[in-house]
Amino acid sequence: MAVDPQFEARLSQFIDRQFPGSSVGAVDQLTSGASQQTFRVRTRSRDGVQRDYALRRAQPGLVASSQGQLSTSAEVALLRLAQSASVPVPNVICELEPRHDLGEGYLMEWLEGETLGHRIVKLPELAEMRATLAYECGQTLAKIHALPVPHSLRRVLPCVSPEVLVRETWDAYIALNTPQPMIDFTAQWLLSHLPTTVTQCLVHGDFRNGNLMVSKTGIRAVLDWELCHMGDPMRDLGWLCVNSWRFGQRDLPVGGFGASSDLVSGYESVSGVSVDTASLLFWEVFGSFWWSITTLGMANTWRTGETPSVERPVIGRRSSEAQMDCARLLIPGSFEPLKHSGGEGNLPQTQELIGAVRGHLLDGVAPVFEGADKFLIRVAVNALAIAERELTLGPDLTTAEHRRLKGLFGEGGLDALRWRLVQALRSGTQLSDDALTDHLRNTVAGQLQIDQPNYSALTR
């Protein structure tokens, strides 16, 4: 992704002031999320020594609280607090100031290691490390949860109970005005299974495969601290076990690389606290519930124009993945595969035209680009693949869904019956359990076959 020349010029001046005589050789933008940007800054000293640094800054124009995330100043304080307790984190070199004219952020050391979740669970050279990684994750989380949070940080860290967290997340979904019955079903389950005993401490909030940097020796760094808060420590353990972060390795609950028993043993060995398995299940379900709603919210920011990237509507389609994970945990059972709909004709059908364009972008255009541009082309290809499957499988999905809804409520239009089911679930109305769970499971599984047919939750 091309870097703004004015930003690069100001960054060069900053580096020269921070490291007199050093020059910037290259600036590469690595990530550009809704709230944070990360850059690799390659420098060269007077004597020719090359050093890399990582620059993390808030998205220009963003007010941190508008995304429910911490300011970069709070994140810096947390990183330094973690480092003081031997939690593996990058060393913060300095925090950006207004005089630097670079926005809010900080410069930190560059660490070498693997951060891509799908590579962490598969690379042969990491196989030996993976055998003990779940245990090490448990130990690391116990250290984080034991951090003594000073009053200055407590004032800026959110603090919510499990019930408030469920209700606030559910309210955020309701405000999107989209009928997703599995989300409402899960919300009611969560509210009836709230943890009874909660010991409040510092919670990382996003400790998962994909936010860890690892090497052959284990965890090199815990990344992305902007979602830290005060709350139930079991939330971190449950989030690490959410299927979305297993990268296809569904049978290894901890990040796709380890067993839950190893995670718990590692945690208990440092914390001295016994992990309640019911609480762990609650937070795993909540993690998928939260992700199913968060992805819908990301898609909504694309609709409103707040984040126009093609990545946002595609991420919105990942809601069905998390909803299917909820179904697997709460109402396991079989589901019907969708069937191809549509006749043959002399002219290429709409889905065939989409397939042709998708193939050209993937094979003819994507190889020409690198970095973020290549990534966005692949996102566009994925969007076309979803549209292609929607055209071929969608009619079967809506027909089957409508038939089941009429079995629950009687005659009515599809959209009206969807909303009737949602309102019934929100009000706590008791429906036929078998018919309801069968409908929810099949509807979510059908949507997932369109959105991401290779997702591991569809494995029979």
C-alpha positions in Angstrom: 0.0 0.0 0.0 1.5 3.3 -1.0 2.5 5.6 1.8 1.6 9.3 1.8 4.7 11.3 0.7 4.0 14.1 3.2 3.7 11.5 6.0 7.0 9.9 4.9 8.8 13.2 4.9 7.6 14.1 8.4 8.6 10.6 9.5 12.1 11.1 8.2 12.4 14.3 10.2 11.2 12.5 13.3 13.7 9.6 12.8 16.6 12.1 12.3 15.7 13.9 15.6 15.3 10.6 17.5 18.4 9.0 16.1 20.7 11.8 14.9 22.3 11.1 11.6 20.0 8.3 10.7 17.9 8.4 7.5 14.8 6.5 6.4 15.4 4.0 3.7 11.9 2.6 3.3 8.5 2.8 4.9 6.1 -0.1 4.4 2.5 0.0 5.7 1.7 -3.5 7.0 -1.8 -3.0 8.4 -4.6 -0.5 8.1 -7.4 -1.5 10.4 -10.4 0.5 11.5 -8.5 2.0 14.4 -4.8 1.4 14.0 -2.1 1.5 11.3 1.2 -0.3 11.5 4.4 0.5 9.5 7.8 -1.0 9.2 10.4 1.8 9.1 13.8 0.9 7.7 16.6 3.2 8.8 20.3 3.6 8.1 22.8 5.2 10.5 25.8 7.3 9.6 28.1 4.3 9.8 25.8 2.3 7.5 24.1 0.1 10.0 20.5 -0.8 9.0 17.8 -1.0 11.7 14.1 -1.7 11.4 11.5 -0.2 13.7 7.7 -0.6 14.0 5.5 2.5 14.1 2.0 2.1 15.3 -0.4 5.0 15.1 -4.2 5.7 15.3 -6.1 6.0 12.1 -5.9 9.7 11.1 -9.0 11.6 12.2 -10.2 8.8 14.5 -11.3 9.5 18.1 -10.2 6.4 20.0 -13.4 6.2 22.1 -15.6 6.2 19.0 -14.4 2.7 18.3 -14.5 1.5 21.9 -10.8 1.2 22.0 -8.0 2.7 24.1 -5.9 5.7 23.2 -2.4 4.9 22.1 -1.1 6.6 25.3 -3.0 4.0 27.3 -1.7 1.3 25.1 1.9 2.4 25.7 1.4 2.4 29.4 0.0 -1.1 29.2 3.0 -2.3 27.2 5.4 -0.9 29.6 3.5 -2.4 32.6 3.5 -5.8 30.9 7.2 -5.6 30.1 8.0 -4.8 33.8 6.4 -8.2 34.7 8.2 -10.2 32.0 5.2 -10.5 29.7 6.7 -10.8 26.2 6.0 -7.5 24.4 7.9 -5.2 22.0 10.0 -2.5 23.7 8.4 0.9 23.3 11.1 3.4 22.2 9.1 6.6 22.3 5.6 7.9 22.1 4.6 10.3 19.3 4.0 13.9 20.4 1.9 16.7 18.7 5.2 18.4 17.6 6.1 15.4 15.5 3.0 16.0 13.3 2.5 12.2 12.8 -0.7 11.7 14.8 -1.1 9.6 17.9 1.1 6.6 18.2 4.4 5.2 19.2 7.7 3.8 17.9 8.8 0.4 19.0 11.5 -2.2 18.4 11.2 -4.4 15.4 10.9 -8.1 16.3 11.2 -11.1 14.0 8.7 -13.9 14.2 5.6 -15.4 12.7 2.3 -13.6 13.3 0.0 -15.1 10.6 -2.4 -17.5 12.3 -2.7 -19.9 9.3 1.0 -20.3 9.2 1.5 -20.7 12.9 -0.8 -23.8 12.8 0.8 -25.4 9.8 4.5 -24.5 9.4 6.6 -27.7 9.9 9.5 -25.7 11.5 7.1 -24.6 14.3 5.8 -28.2 15.0 7.9 -28.7 18.1 7.0 -25.3 19.5 3.3 -25.9 18.9 3.4 -28.9 21.2 3.9 -26.5 24.2 2.3 -23.3 22.9 -1.1 -23.8 24.6 0.6 -24.3 27.9 2.7 -21.2 27.4 -0.4 -19.2 26.4 -1.9 -20.2 29.7 1.2 -19.1 31.6 1.3 -15.8 29.8 -2.3 -15.0 30.4 -1.9 -15.7 34.1 0.9 -13.1 34.1 -1.2 -10.5 32.4 -4.1 -11.1 34.7 -1.8 -10.6 37.7 -0.5 -7.2 36.5 -0.9 -4.5 39.2 -2.9 -1.8 37.3 -2.1 1.7 38.6 -5.0 4.1 39.3 -4.0 6.3 36.4 -4.7 3.3 34.0 -7.8 2.1 35.9 -9.4 5.5 35.2 -9.3 4.9 31.4 -9.9 1.2 31.2 -13.5 0.1 30.6 -15.0 -2.0 33.4 -18.2 -4.1 32.7 -19.8 -7.1 34.1 -20.6 -10.2 32.0 -24.3 -9.4 31.9 -23.7 -5.8 30.9 -21.3 -7.0 28.2 -23.8 -9.4 26.8 -26.6 -6.8 26.8 -24.5 -4.0 25.3 -23.3 -6.4 22.5 -26.8 -7.6 21.8 -28.1 -4.0 21.7 -25.4 -3.1 19.2 -26.8 -5.9 17.0 -30.4 -4.9 17.5 -29.5 -1.3 16.4 -28.3 -2.8 13.0 -31.9 -3.8 12.3 -31.1 -7.1 10.6 -32.9 -10.3 11.5 -30.4 -12.9 12.6 -32.3 -15.4 14.8 -29.2 -17.4 15.8 -27.8 -14.3 17.4 -30.9 -13.7 19.4 -31.0 -17.3 20.5 -27.4 -17.1 21.6 -28.0 -13.9 23.5 -30.8 -15.6 25.5 -28.6 -18.6 26.3 -25.8 -16.3 27.5 -28.1 -14.4 29.8 -29.3 -17.6 31.3 -25.8 -19.0 31.9 -23.9 -15.9 33.3 -20.8 -16.7 35.4 -21.7 -16.7 39.1 -18.3 -15.8 40.5 -16.2 -13.2 38.7 -12.8 -12.0 40.0 -12.0 -8.7 38.2 -8.6 -8.0 36.8 -6.8 -6.7 33.7 -8.1 -8.5 30.6 -6.2 -8.3 27.3 -9.4 -8.5 25.3 -7.9 -9.8 22.1 -5.4 -12.6 23.1 -5.7 -15.0 20.1 -3.8 -16.7 17.4 -3.1 -13.9 15.0 -2.2 -11.4 17.8 0.8 -13.5 18.9 4.3 -13.3 17.5 5.9 -16.7 17.8 9.2 -18.3 16.9 10.7 -21.8 17.3 11.3 -20.9 20.9 7.7 -19.9 21.7 5.9 -16.6 22.2 8.1 -13.6 21.2 5.4 -11.0 21.8 1.8 -10.4 22.7 0.4 -7.8 20.3 -2.6 -5.5 20.0 -3.4 -4.2 23.5 -6.0 -1.6 22.5 -9.0 -3.7 23.7 -7.7 -4.1 27.3 -10.2 -3.6 30.1 -11.0 -4.7 33.6 -13.2 -7.8 33.8 -13.4 -11.5 34.1 -10.0 -13.2 33.3 -11.8 -16.2 31.9 -12.8 -14.1 28.9 -9.3 -14.2 27.6 -9.1 -18.0 27.8 -12.5 -18.4 26.1 -11.6 -15.9 23.3 -8.4 -17.9 22.6 -10.5 -21.0 22.1 -13.0 -19.5 19.6 -13.1 -21.5 16.4 -12.6 -18.4 14.2 -9.0 -18.3 15.5 -8.2 -22.0 14.9 -7.6 -21.5 11.1 -9.2 -24.7 10.0 -7.8 -26.9 12.8 -11.1 -27.4 14.6 -10.0 -30.3 16.7 -7.3 -28.2 18.4 -9.4 -25.8 20.5 -6.6 -23.5 21.6 -5.8 -21.4 18.6 -5.7 -24.4 16.3 -2.5 -25.6 17.9 -3.3 -27.0 21.3 -5.6 -28.7 23.8 -7.8 -26.9 26.3 -6.3 -29.0 29.1 -2.8 -27.7 28.3 -4.1 -24.1 28.3 -5.8 -24.6 31.7 -2.7 -26.4 33.2 -0.4 -23.6 32.1 -2.8 -21.0 33.6 -3.3 -22.7 36.9 0.5 -23.4 37.2 1.2 -19.6 37.4 -2.1 -18.2 38.8 -2.9 -20.8 41.4 -6.6 -20.3 40.4 -8.7 -23.3 39.3 -10.4 -22.7 35.9 -14.1 -23.4 35.8 -15.0 -25.2 32.6 -18.5 -23.8 32.6 -17.1 -20.3 32.6 -14.7 -21.2 29.9 -17.6 -22.4 27.7 -19.6 -19.3 28.4 -16.8 -17.1 27.2 -16.1 -19.2 24.1 -19.8 -18.9 23.2 -19.7 -15.2 23.9 -16.6 -14.8 21.7 -18.4 -16.2 18.7 -21.5 -14.2 19.6 -19.4 -11.0 19.8 -17.6 -11.7 16.6 -20.9 -12.5 14.7 -22.1 -9.0 15.6 -18.8 -7.2 15.2 -18.5 -8.4 11.6 -22.0 -7.1 10.9 -21.0 -3.8 12.4 -17.9 -3.7 10.1 -20.1 -4.2 7.1 -22.4 -1.4 8.3 -19.4 1.1 8.3 -19.0 0.3 4.6 -22.7 1.0 4.0 -22.4 4.4 5.7 -19.2 5.3 3.9 -17.2 5.4 7.1 -14.8 2.7 5.9 -15.2 2.3 2.1 -12.7 -0.5 1.7 -13.9 -3.6 -0.2 -12.8 -5.7 2.8 -15.6 -4.5 5.0 -18.6 -6.0 3.2 -16.7 -9.2 2.8 -16.0 -9.3 6.5 -19.7 -8.8 7.1 -20.3 -12.2 5.5 -18.1 -13.8 8.1 -21.0 -13.4 10.6 -22.4 -16.7 9.4 -19.1 -18.4 10.5 -19.4 -17.2 14.0 -23.1 -18.0 14.1 -22.4 -21.5 13.0 -19.8 -21.8 15.8 -22.6 -20.8 18.2 -24.9 -23.4 16.7 -22.2 -26.1 17.1 -21.7 -25.3 20.7 -25.3 -24.9 21.7 -27.5 -26.9 19.3 -25.2 -29.5 17.7 -26.7 -31.7 15.1 -26.9 -32.5 11.4 -27.9 -30.0 8.6 -28.9 -30.2 5.0 -26.5 -29.4 2.1 -27.7 -26.8 -0.4 -28.4 -27.8 -4.0 -27.5 -26.0 -7.2 -30.5 -24.1 -8.7 -30.8 -22.6 -12.2 -31.2 -24.0 -15.6 -28.8 -24.1 -18.5 -29.1 -21.7 -21.4 -27.4 -20.7 -24.6 -26.0 -17.5 -23.1 -23.6 -17.5 -20.2 -25.6 -17.2 -16.9 -24.9 -14.4 -14.5 -23.0 -16.6 -12.1 -20.8 -17.8 -15.1 -20.0 -14.2 -16.0 -19.0 -13.5 -12.4 -16.9 -16.6 -12.3 -15.1 -15.5 -15.5 -14.2 -12.1 -14.0 -13.2 -13.7 -10.7 -10.8 -16.1 -12.5 -9.3 -13.2 -14.5 -8.7 -11.1 -11.4 -7.1 -14.1 -9.5 -4.9 -15.4 -12.3 -4.3 -12.4 -14.5 -4.4 -9.3 -12.3 -3.4 -10.3 -8.7 0.1 -11.7 -9.6 1.0 -8.2 -11.0 0.5 -6.6 -7.5 2.2 -6.9 -4.2 1.4 -6.2 -0.5 -1.8 -4.6 0.5 -3.0 -4.1 -3.1 -2.6 -7.8 -3.9 -4.5 -8.5 -0.7 -7.4 -6.3 -1.6 -7.6 -7.9 -5.1 -8.0 -11.3 -3.4 -10.7 -9.8 -1.1 -12.5 -8.6 -4.3 -12.2 -12.1 -5.7 -13.7 -13.6 -2.6 -16.6 -11.1 -2.8 -17.3 -12.3 -6.4 -17.2 -15.9 -5.3 -19.8 -15.2 -2.6 -22.0 -13.5 -5.2 -21.5 -16.5 -7.5 -22.6 -19.0 -4.9 -25.5 -16.7 -3.9 -26.9 -17.0 -7.4 -26.5 -20.7 -7.6 -27.4 -21.8 -4.0 -29.5 -18.9 -2.7 -32.8 -20.0 -4.2 -32.6 -23.4 -2.4 -31.6 -21.7 0.9 -34.5 -19.2 0.9 -37.1 -21.9 -0.2 -36.0 -24.3 2.6 -35.9 -21.4 5.2 -39.4 -20.2 4.2 -40.8 -23.7 4.5 -39.4 -24.2 8.0 -40.6 -20.8 9.2 -44.1 -21.5 8.0 -44.0 -24.8 10.0 -43.2 -22.7 13.1 -45.6 -19.8 12.5 -48.0 -20.6 9.6 -48.4 -18.6 6.4 -46.6 -15.3 5.8 -43.8 -13.7 3.7 -40.2 -14.8 4.3 -39.0 -11.5 5.7 -42.1 -11.0 7.9 -41.6 -14.5 9.3 -37.9 -13.9 10.0 -38.8 -10.9 12.0 -41.6 -12.8 13.8 -39.0 -15.4 14.9 -36.6 -12.7 16.0 -39.2 -10.9 18.1 -40.3 -14.2 19.6 -36.7 -15.0 20.7 -36.2 -11.5 22.1 -39.3 -11.8 24.2 -38.4 -15.2 25.5 -41.4 -16.9 23.9 -41.1 -20.7 24.1 -41.2 -22.4 20.7 -41.0 -26.1 19.8 -37.4 -26.8 20.8 -36.7 -29.5 18.1 -38.3 -27.5 15.3 -36.6 -24.3 16.4 -33.1 -25.7 16.8 -33.4 -27.6 13.5 -34.4 -24.4 11.7 -31.7 -22.3 13.3 -29.0 -24.8 12.6 -30.0 -25.4 9.0 -30.5 -21.7 8.2 -27.1 -20.7 9.5 -25.4 -23.7 7.9 -27.1 -22.9 4.6 -25.9 -19.2 4.7 -22.4 -20.4 5.6 -22.3 -22.7 2.5 -22.7 -19.5 0.5 -20.4 -17.2 2.5 -17.5 -19.6 3.2 -18.1 -23.2 2.3 -14.7 -24.3 3.4 -15.1 -23.1 7.0 -14.3 -25.8 9.5 -17.7 -25.7 11.3 -19.3 -27.2 8.2 -17.3 -30.4 8.6 -19.6 -33.1 9.3 
